[in-house]
Amino acid sequence: MISDRLFRNKTSLVAFVASSLIFCGIARAEVDYVIHISVDALRGDVLQRIVANPPLPASTTYPSFRRLQTEGAFTYNARSDFNYTETVPNHISMITGRPVNQPAGQSNTVHHGYSSNFPGATHTIHANGNPAIPYKYSTFDVVHDNGLSTNLYASKTRLGILDRSYDATNGAIDAIGVSNGRDKIDFAQLVDGGSAGIVSNFVASMTATPRNYTFMHLVEPDSTGHGSGWENQAWYDSVKTIDDRLAQVFNLIDNSPALRDNTAIVLTGDHGGGVQVHTDPTAYVNYNVPVFVWGADLPAGGDLYDLSPNRFDPGLTRPDYSAAQQPWRNGDTGNLSLSLLGLPPIPGSYMQPALVPEPSSMALLAMGVIAAGWAARRAVRRVASITVS
Ligand SMILES: [Zn+2]
């Protein structure tokens, strides 16, 4: 219902795409591998500034972020969850596509309901989140249950709640096709103290055994922000550390026959930082995060807001979940990742961004919808059927 209302705002564009679907058929846009990356405390406005104008010393440049930007589609103006700008609740939104709290005026089955940033040792998203939804499906469920493979790498062991919620005990029975078991995460490694080890292990693991979907959390800008703040050389250097990690990921993709031209990167931040460190969800510097999509045949250097019929640049504002014009959010990146794998959205998820080609791109038009994925197609069909009837 909400989506239908949103789509009316760009009806002509959607109708145009719908007609190209009719005449061109639905092109497969999927890749076999998606690396879904969350960089902890990656504040969008400062990142944009230092990537555009590298801070002194001049050696602090960000070639990997520049590559994401010049070869992919992106925005530096996405949003965290409306009510929480802390790590654990936002990561649960990224993998479930759900807000943390029940949005005003909406059903009690929308939100995941897990707001603690320090999970108890036995907590799961299911048992300790929103009781109206006994099981909260995730990206890991959809990938695994459809017969594909998954990785989880995190540089905060507190994110163990992600692993625990979808393990052999707490994961749902696989009811899609052949049962692949209840454990939705084929390989998980969670550490504290830094991301160097997990990225090296990820590269080695993907070289030996490529897995289709990886969710990876990189911590350094958060630990540095807590220690020194966000607008200083120490923080710029922590982003340089992330850039170096991304260079390892690009190197892996570039040199792997299996992964090259067959892998997408989706990258966001869980929150920014600077006001009360980053706990105040009403502060722009805390709720502003980037979203990058690379390797998905989207227009190089494209603005994600120009590529989506149901996401709208919020300027400096903080729209709640009931606003008619929703911004890109970090919670969109789960379903975005699934769409790039050609998979349906997370069951019960609320945040379902759509991607369509730019009308000016003849190459994309010729292909119909390149990277729209299942979610967008469903929405397009729904709008098309409304238009026809
Ligand atoms: Zn933090």
Boltz pocket constraint, residues with backbone or C-beta under 6 A from the ligand:
constraints:
  - pocket:
      binder: B
      contacts: [[A, 41], [A, 87], [A, 222], [A, 223], [A, 226], [A, 278]]
      max_distance: 6.0
